[in-house]
Amino acid sequence: MTADPQIRDSAVKAVHHQFRIVGAGPTGALLALGLAQQGFSVVLHDRLSAELLLNRSRAYAITHSSRRLLQGLGLWAGLLDQLEPFRTLRLDDCSAHRTAWFNVRDLRPGNRSSEAIGWILDHRPLMHLLLERLEASDQVVLQLNDAKPAEEALTTAGPCQWIVAADGPRSTLRRCAEVPFWSHAYQQGCLTAKLRLTGADQLCAYELFRPEGPMAVLPLGQDRYQVVWSAPLQRCRDRAASSSAELLSALNEILPDGLNAVQLLDDPGAFPLELSLAPRLHRDSLLLVGEAGHRCHPVGGQGLNLCWRDVSDLLHLTEAMRCGEMAFPSLARRYSRCRRFDLAGVLLATDLLIRFFSNHNPLLMPFRRLALFMLKHVSWIRRLSLSAMTDGPGALLKPLPK
Ligand SMILES: Cc1cc2nc3c(=O)[nH]c(=O)nc-3n(C[C@H](O)[C@H](O)[C@H](O)COP(=O)(O)OP(=O)(O)OC[C@H]3O[C@@H](n4cnc5c(N)ncnc54)[C@H](O)[C@@H]3O)c2cc1C
């Protein structure tokens, strides 16, 4: 332990710190578990009941940065049966008529032993495991189905209490605390649907760049897939409201040759997309985590992974605080600072991808063909882009954590 008396004193006091987390979505729940494992006491509050928290029809693309976090928290083994790996990623520029493939060899060596570029994980088994572990923890008080206004947390916070806003993109806490926030609504929205597909490679994820917006086709096991289909918002809503035969036929017109959508498995949903960021992820003892602090376009499946890298970085800092390597008043400032590069990098990169590929602009076509040509033929470019996607841009210049 350090000899600095101020920091040593902090370490002793750190265990008395309490974290009050508002929002038990995948970000808040995972953070609560991590903090509890470090010995902090945590109150986790959500206005939804456990059943409603479980009941979202969505699936997440999981990257290697998320794998490392889940492994570190002892959750990976419990999810293995539910994780659907993909070993190749096919990228199509449908206007430039070019295709590039990524495979496991394009990962950094430290990631290759997992033999997957990424995994698709359904929301329900993830939340089921998180809630089960939270209920079993002596360190966590779960307050679900609780109508208490979130902003009460701000007025009742004690001197050793951190308030964490994990209450999603419309965060009440962020607004009540008047944390500066910047937001830009995309013209594009997004339709998500689960369906059965024939003719697809079960170990392949597809990303199609189309003039109206990108579309991802993600394997859920056997012949089940999730599509994440971006297009102008009203068009997404019209498609979501159309009959299943109309939607399947619209999909079959644009899916790559050989793929055939045969049955819808859930009710498609359409939602608006935005690019948003709180330049500072804190104010006094309030910390913004996950979509309460930022949001990006779903292209490249970055959203939840970016939220979980907030969790990972925050847990590193709280661990340093617990071990006496950092004075606790600096937690909020250090957290905001260490997330800056990763967040700015991902928000910028996803936004540029949308601007570059979601059009039919003939002036851009030669550059798009060149980009796909380079991806197809130059292995270090594939490695660099895949590493930025799966480990985060902040990890590009660093060795991978063990
Ligand atoms: C409709 C929709 C579909 C999506 N589909 C996909 C997809 O297919 N794949 C994918 O990877 N990502 C998808 N996303 C994005 C993904 O869901 C987010 O990245 C992820 O949920 C972020 O997690 P979070 O915990 O930060 O926020 P959230 O999941 O939004 O969780 C916030 C939690 O805070 C609670 N809360 C909010 N306000 C209060 C309050 N005042 N008091 C108490 N509790 C409160 C909410 O009940 C909720 O449980 C989708 C998002 C939306 C909106």
The ligand as a Tripos MOL2 file, in Angstrom:
@<TRIPOS>MOLECULE
LIG
   53    58     1     0     0
SMALL
NO_CHARGES

@<TRIPOS>ATOM
      1 C1        -35.7330   -0.0620  -29.0780 C.3       1 LIG1
      2 C2        -34.2570   -0.3730  -28.9640 C.ar      1 LIG1
      3 C3        -33.7760   -1.5130  -29.5890 C.ar      1 LIG1
      4 C4        -32.4020   -1.8240  -29.4940 C.ar      1 LIG1
      5 N1        -31.9560   -2.9360  -30.1260 N.ar      1 LIG1
      6 C5        -30.6480   -3.2650  -30.0000 C.ar      1 LIG1
      7 C6        -30.1590   -4.4300  -30.6290 C.ar      1 LIG1
      8 O1        -30.8900   -5.1460  -31.3040 O.2       1 LIG1
      9 N2        -28.8360   -4.7390  -30.4610 N.ar      1 LIG1
     10 C7        -27.9970   -3.9460  -29.7040 C.ar      1 LIG1
     11 O2        -26.7990   -4.2690  -29.5490 O.2       1 LIG1
     12 N3        -28.4360   -2.8380  -29.1210 N.ar      1 LIG1
     13 C8        -29.7310   -2.4750  -29.2490 C.ar      1 LIG1
     14 N4        -30.1710   -1.3470  -28.6750 N.ar      1 LIG1
     15 C9        -29.2190   -0.5480  -27.8750 C.3       1 LIG1
     16 C10       -29.0030   -1.2390  -26.5330 C.3       1 LIG1
     17 O3        -30.2630   -1.6340  -26.0280 O.3       1 LIG1
     18 C11       -28.3000   -0.2990  -25.5870 C.3       1 LIG1
     19 O4        -26.9670   -0.1260  -26.0490 O.3       1 LIG1
     20 C12       -28.2510   -0.8460  -24.1800 C.3       1 LIG1
     21 O5        -29.5330   -1.2210  -23.7490 O.3       1 LIG1
     22 C13       -27.7020    0.2280  -23.2580 C.3       1 LIG1
     23 O6        -27.8020   -0.2220  -21.9500 O.3       1 LIG1
     24 P1        -28.0290    0.7740  -20.7250 P.3       1 LIG1
     25 O7        -28.0880   -0.1460  -19.5420 O.co2     1 LIG1
     26 O8        -27.0210    1.8710  -20.7580 O.co2     1 LIG1
     27 O9        -29.4410    1.4750  -20.9580 O.3       1 LIG1
     28 P2        -30.8790    0.8220  -20.9660 P.3       1 LIG1
     29 O10       -30.8200   -0.5630  -21.4760 O.co2     1 LIG1
     30 O11       -31.7540    1.7990  -21.6610 O.co2     1 LIG1
     31 O12       -31.2800    0.7320  -19.4150 O.3       1 LIG1
     32 C14       -31.7020    1.8400  -18.6830 C.3       1 LIG1
     33 C15       -32.4940    1.3420  -17.4840 C.3       1 LIG1
     34 O13       -32.7880    2.4690  -16.6750 O.3       1 LIG1
     35 C16       -34.1330    2.3760  -16.2380 C.3       1 LIG1
     36 N5        -34.6090    3.7230  -15.9790 N.ar      1 LIG1
     37 C17       -34.7250    4.7390  -16.8710 C.ar      1 LIG1
     38 N6        -35.1620    5.8510  -16.2560 N.ar      1 LIG1
     39 C18       -35.3270    5.5260  -14.9520 C.ar      1 LIG1
     40 C19       -35.7700    6.2510  -13.8130 C.ar      1 LIG1
     41 N7        -36.1210    7.5380  -13.9170 N.pl3     1 LIG1
     42 N8        -35.8330    5.6130  -12.6160 N.ar      1 LIG1
     43 C20       -35.4710    4.3160  -12.5190 C.ar      1 LIG1
     44 N9        -35.0430    3.5800  -13.5500 N.ar      1 LIG1
     45 C21       -34.9770    4.1750  -14.7620 C.ar      1 LIG1
     46 C22       -34.8640    1.6940  -17.3660 C.3       1 LIG1
     47 O14       -36.0410    1.0550  -16.8810 O.3       1 LIG1
     48 C23       -33.8210    0.6900  -17.8700 C.3       1 LIG1
     49 O15       -33.9500   -0.5450  -17.2180 O.3       1 LIG1
     50 C24       -31.5130   -0.9910  -28.7700 C.ar      1 LIG1
     51 C25       -32.0190    0.1510  -28.1480 C.ar      1 LIG1
     52 C26       -33.3730    0.4640  -28.2400 C.ar      1 LIG1
     53 C27       -33.9020    1.7060  -27.5790 C.3       1 LIG1
@<TRIPOS>BOND
     1     1     2 1
     2     2     3 ar
     3     2    52 ar
     4     3     4 ar
     5     4     5 ar
     6     4    50 ar
     7     5     6 ar
     8     6     7 ar
     9     6    13 1
    10     7     8 2
    11     7     9 ar
    12     9    10 ar
    13    10    11 2
    14    10    12 ar
    15    12    13 ar
    16    13    14 ar
    17    14    15 1
    18    14    50 ar
    19    15    16 1
    20    16    17 1
    21    16    18 1
    22    18    19 1
    23    18    20 1
    24    20    21 1
    25    20    22 1
    26    22    23 1
    27    23    24 1
    28    24    25 2
    29    24    26 1
    30    24    27 1
    31    27    28 1
    32    28    29 2
    33    28    30 1
    34    28    31 1
    35    31    32 1
    36    32    33 1
    37    33    34 1
    38    33    48 1
    39    34    35 1
    40    35    36 1
    41    35    46 1
    42    36    37 ar
    43    36    45 ar
    44    37    38 ar
    45    38    39 ar
    46    39    40 ar
    47    39    45 ar
    48    40    41 1
    49    40    42 ar
    50    42    43 ar
    51    43    44 ar
    52    44    45 ar
    53    46    47 1
    54    46    48 1
    55    48    49 1
    56    50    51 ar
    57    51    52 ar
    58    52    53 1
@<TRIPOS>SUBSTRUCTURE
     1 LIG1         1 GROUP 0 **** ****
